[in-house]
Amino acid sequence: MSDAKDAGLTIRNPIGHGAIRKIRFFGLRVDETGGDGVEIGTGADKGQTADIGLYDLSVVQAGKAALR
C-alpha cells in the first residue's frame, strides 16, 4: 500500500463566492492511495460543490473509502 495519506483525487471549493459544478470524469482510475480514492467536498468547504459525474470509476486499492 502507498504511504500517501491523502485522497487520490480531491474535489473541493474553499472559495465562498462561487460554485464548482458540471464536472465529468470518464474512465477515471485510482490505482493506489493510503486515504480515500476520490473525495468530493469536505466539511471545510465554503462554496458549493455540485453536479459531479463519475462514469466508469475504478478504485483498485484505497486505504479508506473508495468514494467519499
N, C-alpha and C positions, 0 to 999 in steps of 0.2 A: 504494500500500500504506500501511496505517496506521503511525504512528510508535510505537504501543504495542508493547512488547517482551514483555508478559505474555500468558498464555493468555486466550482469550475467556471460558472457563469453567473454573475450577479447583475440584475437589472434594478436600478433604484433611482429615486428622484429626490435628492436633498434640497432642491430649489423649490421654494413655496409658491412661485408666481407662474407656474406653467404645468403642463401635464406631459408625461411620456406615454404615448399611446400609438396604436396601429403599427406595431412591430410584428413581423412574421419571420419565423425560422423554419426552414425546410431541411430535413435530413440532419438535424443537429445531433452531434455525438460527443459525449463527455467520457473520455477513457478512464481516468483515474483521478480522484481527489480525496483529500482527507476530511473535507467538510461535505456540505450539500452539493449535489450535482449541479442543479440550477436553482437559484434563489431569486424570486420576483418580489420586490418590495421588502422593506424592513420596518420595524417599529420606529426607527429614527427618521423615516422619510417625511418631508414636509409637503411635498406636492403629490399629485395624483399619478398613479401608475395603472393604466387600464388598457384593455383590448390587445393583449399579447397573445399571439398564436404560435403554438409549437406543433409542427407536423412531423411525424416520424422521429420522435425524440428517443435516443438511446443513451442510457447511462450505464456504463459497463461496471464500474466499481466506485461507490461513494462511501465515505466514512460515516455519513449521516443519511439524511433523506435524499432520494433521487430528485424530487421536485418539491420545493417549499415555497 
